[in-house]
Amino acid sequence: MTGSITTYRAAEEETVTGQQQDHDRHCAAVEAEIAAFAAVLAEADYARPVPTCPGWTTADLVRHLGGVHRWAGGMVRVRTPRRVGLRDLGVTFPPESGGLPDWFAEGGAALVGALRTVDPGTPMWTWGPDPHASFWARRMVHETAVHRCDAEFALGRAPVVDTAVALDGVAEFLVNLPSAAAFAPKVENLRGDDETLGFAATDVNASWTVRLEPEGFTWREGGGAAEVAVRGTVSDLYLLLWGRLRPVDPRLEVDGDAALLEHWVENSAI
């Protein structure tokens, strides 16, 4: 019996260590993406439209991301068991675009500080299936990376996402997508009769298969037969899943049922 307890404790400690390592990795990635976003802002025209966020200017994009950083960081600091709004957290926005760079930097630093000092296993409110502080470190990596790409699109660039970030982000997107139905109701339309979509990276050994089932969609890592197959760099697959590239983009190769892919893209937008 002692041996079994010892083995169990060793496995538990290994799990905790792995969770902390993942959390530390996500904290470092958040910090890097915040710095990358700030670097793009240094060249930005705040009045310029953001083509990947219709109706937004670059100033709107900065306010959105900076507000999300303050929201997530504030909730992590208080370890809230329920959703707390921006107003309740005392979040304010600069009235003029000239104040946005410093405001954004301050919020980003506060977010990273809150994430680095929290135990990733701390229970708290999240909108996804992981009800722990670790959710927010991972979520903020991809919230920031996607919007950094938006800022680059506004400058006419073709943004690239770090390979490790993109690999993690494809899974993060698929894990959280069912929970997003609460604020993106079209997610409920991701059902079917076992149709499959395959996504395969051309630059790393990684692939994902999504199946539309009557009760919703499921997914797994790995390839196989699919009604529609999409190939591209893992960065471009990440941007496709986040709605920043269209299926017809020349950086992607699409074989099979294009209408099925359009159905996925239309209803998975969050």
C-alpha positions in Angstrom: 0.0 0.0 0.0 2.8 2.4 0.8 4.3 1.8 -2.6 1.0 2.7 -4.3 0.7 5.9 -2.2 4.2 6.9 -3.1 3.6 6.2 -6.8 0.4 8.3 -6.7 2.1 11.2 -4.9 5.0 11.1 -7.4 2.5 11.2 -10.3 0.6 14.1 -8.6 3.8 16.0 -8.1 4.8 15.5 -11.7 1.4 16.8 -12.9 1.7 19.9 -10.7 5.3 20.5 -12.0 4.1 20.1 -15.6 1.2 22.5 -15.0 3.7 25.1 -13.6 6.0 24.7 -16.5 3.2 25.2 -19.0 2.0 28.2 -17.0 5.5 29.7 -17.0 5.8 29.1 -20.7 2.5 30.8 -21.3 3.5 33.8 -19.1 6.7 34.2 -21.2 4.7 34.0 -24.4 2.2 36.6 -23.2 5.0 38.9 -22.4 6.6 38.4 -25.8 3.4 39.0 -27.7 2.6 42.1 -25.7 6.1 43.5 -26.7 5.5 42.5 -30.3 2.1 44.3 -30.3 3.7 47.4 -28.8 6.4 47.3 -31.5 3.7 47.3 -34.2 1.9 50.2 -32.5 5.1 52.3 -32.8 4.5 52.3 -36.6 0.7 52.4 -36.5 -1.8 55.1 -37.7 -4.5 54.9 -35.0 -7.1 56.1 -37.5 -6.4 53.3 -40.0 -9.1 50.6 -40.4 -8.3 47.1 -39.3 -9.4 44.8 -42.3 -9.6 41.7 -40.1 -11.9 43.5 -37.5 -14.5 45.2 -39.7 -15.6 48.5 -38.3 -12.6 48.9 -36.1 -9.7 51.3 -36.3 -6.3 50.6 -34.9 -7.2 52.7 -31.9 -10.3 50.5 -31.3 -8.1 47.5 -31.5 -5.7 48.8 -28.9 -8.6 49.8 -26.6 -10.1 46.3 -26.9 -6.9 44.4 -26.3 -5.8 46.7 -23.5 -9.2 46.4 -21.9 -9.1 42.6 -22.1 -5.6 42.6 -20.5 -6.9 44.7 -17.6 -10.0 42.5 -17.3 -8.2 39.2 -17.2 -5.4 40.6 -15.0 -7.8 42.1 -12.6 -9.8 38.9 -12.2 -6.6 36.9 -11.7 -5.4 39.3 -9.0 -8.6 38.8 -7.0 -9.0 35.1 -7.8 -12.6 35.8 -8.5 -15.1 32.8 -8.4 -17.5 34.7 -10.7 -17.3 36.9 -13.8 -16.4 40.5 -12.9 -17.0 43.4 -15.3 -14.5 46.1 -16.4 -16.3 48.8 -14.4 -16.2 46.7 -11.2 -12.5 46.3 -11.7 -12.0 50.1 -12.1 -10.8 49.9 -15.7 -10.7 53.2 -17.5 -9.7 54.1 -21.0 -7.6 57.1 -22.2 -9.8 59.7 -24.0 -7.2 60.5 -26.7 -5.3 58.1 -28.9 -2.0 59.7 -27.9 -2.3 58.1 -24.5 -2.9 54.6 -25.8 0.8 53.4 -26.0 1.5 54.1 -22.3 -1.9 52.8 -21.2 -1.5 49.6 -23.2 2.0 49.1 -21.8 0.8 49.6 -18.2 -2.0 47.1 -18.6 0.2 44.5 -20.2 2.8 44.8 -17.4 0.0 44.4 -14.8 -1.4 41.4 -16.6 2.0 39.6 -16.8 2.7 40.5 -13.1 -0.6 39.0 -12.0 -0.1 35.8 -14.1 3.4 35.3 -12.9 2.5 35.5 -9.2 -0.6 33.3 -9.2 -0.6 29.5 -8.6 -1.9 28.1 -12.0 -4.0 25.6 -10.1 -6.0 28.3 -8.3 -9.7 27.8 -8.8 -11.4 30.8 -10.4 -14.0 31.9 -13.0 -13.2 31.3 -16.6 -15.4 31.1 -19.7 -13.7 27.9 -20.8 -13.6 24.3 -19.5 -10.5 24.9 -17.3 -11.7 26.7 -14.2 -8.3 27.7 -13.0 -5.9 30.6 -13.2 -3.9 28.6 -15.8 -6.7 29.2 -18.3 -6.0 33.0 -18.4 -2.3 32.7 -19.0 -2.9 30.5 -22.0 -5.9 32.5 -23.2 -4.0 35.8 -23.1 -1.2 34.4 -25.2 -3.6 33.8 -28.1 -5.8 36.9 -27.5 -2.7 39.0 -27.8 -1.2 37.0 -30.7 -4.3 37.2 -32.8 -4.7 40.9 -32.3 -1.0 41.6 -32.9 -1.7 40.0 -36.3 -4.7 42.3 -36.7 -2.5 45.3 -36.1 0.0 44.0 -38.7 -2.8 43.4 -41.2 -3.8 47.0 -40.7 -0.2 48.0 -41.8 -0.5 45.8 -45.0 1.8 43.1 -43.7 1.5 39.3 -43.8 1.9 38.4 -40.1 3.5 35.2 -38.9 2.8 33.5 -35.5 5.7 31.8 -33.7 5.5 28.0 -34.4 5.3 27.0 -30.7 2.6 29.5 -30.1 0.6 28.5 -33.2 0.8 24.8 -32.3 -0.5 25.5 -28.8 -3.1 27.9 -30.2 -4.8 25.4 -32.6 -5.5 23.1 -29.6 -6.5 26.0 -27.4 -9.0 27.2 -30.0 -10.5 23.7 -30.4 -10.6 23.1 -26.6 -12.4 26.3 -25.8 -14.7 26.6 -28.9 -17.6 24.6 -27.5 -17.7 26.9 -24.4 -17.8 30.0 -26.7 -21.4 29.2 -27.7 -22.4 31.3 -24.7 -21.3 34.5 -26.6 -21.0 33.2 -30.1 -24.2 31.3 -30.7 -23.3 30.1 -34.2 -21.0 27.6 -32.6 -24.1 25.5 -32.0 -24.3 25.0 -35.8 -21.1 23.0 -35.8 -23.0 19.7 -36.1 -23.4 17.2 -38.8 -23.5 13.6 -39.8 -19.9 12.7 -39.1 -18.4 14.9 -41.8 -14.7 15.4 -41.1 -12.3 18.3 -41.7 -8.5 17.7 -41.7 -5.9 20.4 -40.9 -2.3 19.5 -41.6 0.8 21.7 -41.1 3.4 21.7 -43.8 6.3 23.0 -41.8 6.0 20.8 -38.7 4.7 17.3 -38.0 1.3 18.2 -36.7 -2.3 17.6 -37.9 -5.8 17.8 -36.4 -9.1 16.1 -37.4 -12.5 17.7 -36.6 -15.7 15.6 -36.9 -19.1 17.2 -37.1 -21.4 14.9 -35.1 -25.2 15.2 -34.4 -24.6 16.5 -30.9 -21.7 18.8 -31.8 -18.1 18.6 -33.0 -15.2 16.5 -31.7 -11.6 16.8 -32.5 -8.3 14.9 -32.2 -4.7 15.3 -33.0 -3.6 13.4 -36.0 -4.7 13.0 -39.6 -6.8 10.6 -41.6 -9.5 10.6 -44.3 -11.5 13.8 -44.4 -14.2 15.3 -46.6 -12.1 18.4 -46.8 -8.3 18.7 -46.2 -6.5 22.0 -45.5 -2.7 22.3 -45.6 -0.6 25.2 -44.7 2.1 26.3 -42.3 1.0 26.0 -38.7 0.9 29.8 -38.5 -1.4 30.0 -41.4 -3.7 27.2 -40.0 -3.8 29.2 -36.8 -4.8 32.3 -38.6 -7.4 30.4 -40.6 -9.0 29.0 -37.5 -9.1 32.4 -36.0 -10.8 33.8 -39.1 -7.8 36.0 -40.1 -7.2 34.1 -43.3 -10.0 33.0 -45.7 -10.0 29.4 -47.1 -9.3 30.9 -50.6 -6.0 32.5 -49.4 -3.2 31.3 -51.7 -1.1 30.4 -48.6 -3.5 27.5 -48.0 -4.1 24.3 -50.0 -7.7 23.1 -49.8 -8.8 19.7 -51.3 -12.3 18.4 -51.1 -15.6 19.8 -49.9 -15.0 23.6 -49.9 -18.6 24.2 -48.7 -18.0 22.2 -45.6 -14.9 24.3 -44.8 -16.9 27.5 -45.4 -19.6 26.1 -43.0 -16.9 25.6 -40.3 -15.3 29.0 -40.8 -18.7 30.8 -40.8 -19.9 29.2 -37.6 -16.6 28.9 -35.6 -15.9 32.6 -35.6 -15.5 33.9 -32.1 
